Each structure stands twice: as C-alpha cells, then as structure tokens.
C-alpha cells in the first residue's frame, strides 16, 4: 500500500525515477531505437520507357537502300547503331555515381537533355561522322543516363511481384519502339530524314521531361548501395555467369533488332514492309514482357529468364531462317519478339536474386559495362557475315540464334548454383532451430545433390 502511494506521488509530482530505473529506461529506449533502425523497410508493392532506339533499324534500312551518305560504308552505319547502345552501357557507372551524389531526377534530366540534343543535332548531319557523334555517341550518353537512372527504381517498390512490375515498365520500350518505327518511316517518306529526327527529338524530350518530374525512388528507405563499382562482385562465380548471360544475349538481340528491316528488303519486301517488321517486333516485345514478368514471380525468375532466352535462340534458328515471305516474317516477329527482349525484362530481378536489392545498383553498373563490346560489334559482325556469305543472311541468323542458346546455358549454370545455395541456407536454418541433444543436421549435405539432379530439378529459383 505504501509502495503504491509512493508511485502515485512520483507520477503526480513528476519526480524522476531512481538511478536503476533510469538505466533500465535508457537501455529499453536504446534497444527500441536500434530495432527501428534495423527494421527491414517493406516496399508497398505498388508502382516509362520509350524505345526510340529500337527504331534505328528503320534508319539503317533507309541509309543502306537510299545511299544517303555516299562516302559511308554499311559497316559504318552498323557501328552507329551499336554505338548508341554501347555508349549507354559505358556511361552507366557515371550515371550511377550521379544518382548517388545528386539524385535520380537529376540523372534522368541530364539524359533528357543529351538525348534531345542528339536527335536535333542528327537532323542537320551532312557527313557520316556527324551521325557518329550525334545519333551514335551523344544519343548513347543520353540513353545511358535515362536507363541507368531509372532501371533500378521499379524493383525498389515491389517484393512479391517485382518481376511482373519490372516487365510492365520494360514493355514501354517495346510499345514505344512500335510507335517510333512506324512514325519514323512515315515522316522520312512523306517529309524528310531531317524532320524525322526533329519531330522524334521534340516528342521524346517532352515526354521524358514529364516522367523525370513525376518519378520517385526509395534509395533512402532501403539504403541502396549507389557505388559505381564494387570489386568484390568480380570474385563471385555466379555474378560472372550472369554477366556472360548478358554478353551473349546482346550479341543475338542487337542483330535481330537492327537487321530485320534490311533482311526484309533483301528478300524483296518494300521499305514500308521492312519498317512494319521492326514495328511489329517491338509490339511483340511490348506484349511479351509482362507475361514473362508475371510468370517469373510464380515460376522463378532465373527459371523464366533461362527458358525465354533459350526460346529466343530456338525461334531464330527454326523460324527466322526459314522465313522467306512477309507473312512468315510477321509471325516470327510477333512470336520471336515476345521473348527476344527477355534480358531487359528480367535482368534487374535476376540480378537482385543473386546480389540482393541493396547491391543492385553496382551490380547493374557492372552489367552495363559488360555489354559495351557486344552491343558495339554485334551488328557490324552480322552485316560482315551476311556480306561475305553466298547465302545472304543465313550466317547472321545462325550467329544470332546460337548466341541466345549460349546465353541460356550461362543461366543454367546460375540456376545450378542457386539451387545449391538455397539448399545450404535451408540446412543452416534447420540446424539453428534444433533443440540441444537432438541429432545434428549436416550443413554440407546439400553438396550431395548432384549437378545433374539440380539441372532437372523443378525447384522455383
């Protein structure tokens, strides 16, 4: 009773508690603060890309068929398209560093300025080196800042449906490529090449500026690592396998993306039909990427990426090689296009499965650098093979299909590693949950599963 009265007196008079009570209170507050600092930030699971670069196949076909720059060779035109992608990949670490220092919006606005400047500048090109600097290098830098600044944002907002959300975002490049391919050819035919560049530049600059203002990231909430380089990633075998997946995928993808319109004209199709092939290919990508992302969440991100990459190669070898008419080519670009760009729809989710969402930016920066060589030389190599071959584009088609198959094999290696890693983690969890005195679980038991059993395992990874 006396103790109760003293506690009431302390409360009414606001008398500080005793020293021991102060220490306990302070300890509780410290633990509470520590827990709040280390509590995992859970995304709310709620969440634009424009594929203007996908329309370069239309420009390439116009350059080659109309002899726009007489002093230029077909290889130089091919290098322009390759440069636009490779420069984007090369500048990605700089864009990542810019995001760390100045934020996502500033990075994207830099990309908007450079990409718009490149298209307006290309409209005044009189010599081939003007196109190298504008449509090649400057455009690539702009695309790099836009892409690297935004590609890691969507996965930050999702956990359970991360692949589906990322695929919907990447589908924008397919639908944008559809619109831009048809628009570019129509403007070139009805107005001029110069005005095609100017109109596309004005449209992309306006739309991307609005997107840059509206975009929000969660870098602070999840403590994203925005380092441009992380040398420790080079020491991880599974990361190197993912890099090789990207390397081989781009060798096949760039050939398919840029060669189709010119392949169409080489078998007797018109320029309009060639541009339609490029447009429908992008439509196929726009329609195919969301289902790829959706089923990645339910069947496994690595499983889906590996399967779709293999199908890309299979369709190129089986359908594209035998496509000698407009109707068959339309069928191919719809079916093949649906899976051809699976790398862009799955690279961020697959990479986050390997390195974790916090280390996604430096891992993606490393991935973009890895893509510089294949995106630069894929189309020149394909055109050189086609030029020197007596069978036309057959060598280039075989090259594209086999590169996709090689990329799928790289992901198969990643899948085998991931299954083994998951088994090791599960064994450790079982061991830590054991009661004292119970039979111990052998943590290394997961190593007893053979590589062959992991290859044919139906496990979701």
Number of C-alpha atoms within 10 A of each C-alpha: 6 7 8 9 10 11 14 12 12 13 12 9 9 9 10 10 13 8 9 9 11 12 12 11 13 12 12 12 12 12 12 11 12 11 11 11 10 8 9 10 12 12 16 10 15 12 15 17 21 22 24 21 21 24 26 27 27 29 23 20 24 21 18 17 13 10 13 14 14 11 9 15 13 15 15 16 22 26 20 26 30 27 26 27 26 28 26 30 30 22 21 29 26 19 30 28 20 22 24 19 12 11 16 25 22 18 27 29 22 21 30 26 17 23 28 25 20 24 27 21 21 26 21 16 18 11 13 17 14 15 23 21 19 25 27 26 24 26 30 30 29 27 30 32 31 28 19 27 29 22 19 22 20 25 24 24 21 19 17 12 19 24 31 26 25 29 28 23 22 27 28 21 25 30 24 22 28 28 19 28 29 19 19 23 24 15 17 17 14 9 11 14 21 17 18 24 22 19 17 18 22 14 12 19 20 12 14 22 18 12 16 22 12 9 14 15 18 17 18 8 12 15 12 18 18 22 19 21 17 15 11 7 16 13 9 12 13 22 19 17 20 21 26 21 29 24 25 24 32 27 27 33 26 25 26 28 23 26 25 23 28 26 19 25 17 14 14 13 16 15 19 16 16 26 31 21 30 32 29 25 33 33 24 27 30 29 22 25 30 23 16 25 28 21 16 25 21 15 16 18 27 24 20 23 27 25 18 22 27 24 21 28 30 17 19 25 19 14 18 23 17 13 17 15 12 17 9 13 22 20 18 23 28 22 20 26 29 26 28 33 30 27 21 21 26 27 24 25 30 25 23 20 15 19 16 12 21 16 19 25 31 24 28 25 25 23 25 24 19 19 24 21 19 22 29 23 20 26 29 21 19 27 21 16 19 18 15 11 13 10 10 16 23 18 19 25 23 18 21 27 28 22 23 30 23 20 27 26 20 22 26 22 19 24 24 20 19 18 19 18 14 13 18 17 13 14 17 15 13 13 16 11 8 12 9 7 6 8 9 12 14 12 16 11 11 17 12 8 12 11 15 9 10 18 15 9 12 11 12 15 20
